[in-house]
Every structure is written in C-alpha cells, then in structure tokens.
Amino acid sequence: MKEINASVAIQILPNVKDGDELIRVVDEVIAYIKSKNLKTNVGPFETTIEGNYEELMEIVKECQYIAVKSGASGAMSYIKINYKPNGNLLTIDEKINKHK
C-alpha cells in the first residue's frame, strides 16, 4: 500500500458558457481523479483525495489541464492541503463515516 501522508480537497471552477457545460467539464475532472484509484470523496463543492503528497500534487496540477482539454477556456481552482510527512493523518473515513 502506498504511503498516506496527505489529503487534498480540490474545487475546480471551469470558465465555460453555462451550467450544463460546467457540470460536464467538472465531471471530466472527477473522472480523471477517480482513475487514479486513490481514496476519494466527491462532495457538492469539492472532491477530497488522500494519498502520497507528491502524487496528490501531480493530480492537482493535472486537473487544470483536464478542464482546459475538456473545453474550458481556463479554470479557477481552490485547494486545501493537509500534509503530515510522518503520516498519522486523519483519513476521509475517520472524518465522515460517523455522519453516514
């Protein structure tokens, strides 16, 4: 199993003409994130991913490119990073399972 020393919450707001197009582009970004096979939680405002810090930073970077490749003229991104180099990170499940 890969080291889990970080979690990232990312919100991508693509520059597009309407709401349907926004949803389509965001769905492309989410599909890319899910393709990385990391623990992921998709919420109404952001997607949270946990894993190795370096891998997560590459995913964050690629999300901008995916949005543009999917038709957006650009993208505004909001990112939260929780990094603990020695591990001992609260996981997505530890944070939300009690609310399910």
PyMOL commands that set and color helices and strands:
alter all, ss='L'
color gray80, all
select helices_A, chain A and resi 19-35+53-69+92-99
alter helices_A, ss='H'
color red, helices_A
select strands_A, chain A and resi 6-14+39-42+47-51+75-83
alter strands_A, ss='S'
color yellow, strands_A
deselect
rebuild
show_as cartoon
